[in-house]
Amino acid sequence: MPRGTKSVVFTEAAGRPVGPFSQAVRAGDLIFVSGTVPLDPATGETVEKDLAIQTRQVFDNIRTVLRAAGADLDDLVMVTVHLQDVADWAAFNEVYRTFFDEYLPARMTFEGRPPLDFLVDVDAIAYKPEEG
């Protein structure tokens, strides 16, 4: 892809989006990952209604999309988290921390109503220079 272009990122391995949007869009060196929810890509079904399980699935799905774009979780620079209940903040953080080594991306967390009664919904921005 020529430098400075914009392209849609899609992989069946992360499941189909639940609405009319791309899993991610690469714009030059930035990768914008859409709101990612706790769907099992193999079944298309929501994983168990447990915050830790849903958080793991969300970040597994984000990692899969990033890898399809030639990046990984270590390339994240910004994460926005929507929790159904802010009381889940500590439980979310416990799982979230397992996905990162020393480097942690910037983050915003909101209490809100993720779609379809999911407990968590996460969107992210990664920085990965294009090759070439």
N, C-alpha and C positions, 0 to 999 in steps of 0.2 A: 504494500500500500504506500503510495507516495506520501512524503512528509506533509503534515498539515491537513490531511483528509479526515473525513468523518465516516464511520461505518458502524453498522449494527452488529452486535455480538449476540449469537444464539447458539445454544447447545442443548440437544435433547436430554443430555445427562443431568441437567438441572431442572427439568420439567418445564412445561409451558407456562407463560405468564397468565395470571388470573384476570387480565383485562387487556385493553387495546394499547399495549406499550411493549417496548423492547426489553429484554432481560438486562441489556447494557448497551451503551453507545460509547465507542472510542472516538475521541476528538483530539487528534494529535497525540500528545503524550499523556492525556487524561482519559480515564475510563470511568464513566458514570454508571453505576449499578442501580437499577430501579429497586423500588421497595421489594424486598424479598421476604417471603412468608414460609412457614414451616410445612411445606408440602413435600411428601416423599415422591421424588421424581419417578420412581418405578411404578407407583400405583396412582399418582395424582391425588392421593388422599391426604388430609391433615394428619400429622403424627399425633401421638397421644397428647391430651390436654394437660401437659405438665411443662412448666416454664423451662426447666433445664433441658428437657428433651426437645422442645420447640426451638430453643436458642441454638442448640447444637445443629439441628437440621437447617436452620436459617444460615448459619455460618458455613456449613458444608456446602449449601447451595451457592452462596456467594463465592466461596473458593472455586467451585466448579466453573462458574461463569467467568471469574477472573482468569482462570487457567485457559479457558477458551479464547481469551483476549491476549494471551501471552504474559499474564501477570500472576500474582499470588497475594495472599493476605498481607504479607510483609510490605507490599506496595501500597496499601491503603494509607491515605492521608487524612480522610475525614469519614466519620460514620455518624449517621443519624438514626436513633433508636426510638421507636414508638412502643411503649409498654401499655398494655390494657390497664394495668394497675401499678402505680408508682411504688406501692408497697413491695413489689417484686424486684426493686432496684438491687438489693444485695444479692439475691439469688441469681439475677441476670449477670451481675459483675463477676460472680464466682465462675460461671461458665465462660463468659466473655474472655476473661484473663487467660484461660487455657489455650486460646487460639493465637496468642502473641507471646513473643519472647520479651526482650527488654524494650523494644520499640513499640509504643502504643500510638495509634492514630489519634488525632483530635476527635472529639465526640460531643454530640448534643443528645440529650435524652428527654423525651416528652411523655407525659401520660396522655393517652388518647384512646381512640377506638380503632385499632387495626381492622382491616376488612375481614368479613366472614367470621368474626368472633375469634380470630387468632389472638394469642397472648402477646405476641411480639411480631414486629415488622421492622426491617432494617434496610436502609439504603446507604450507599457508600460511594466514595470517590477514591480512585487509585491513580497514582502517578507512575507510569512506566514508559520511559523513552522508547519511541518507535525505532525499530532497527532500520538501518539503511541510511 
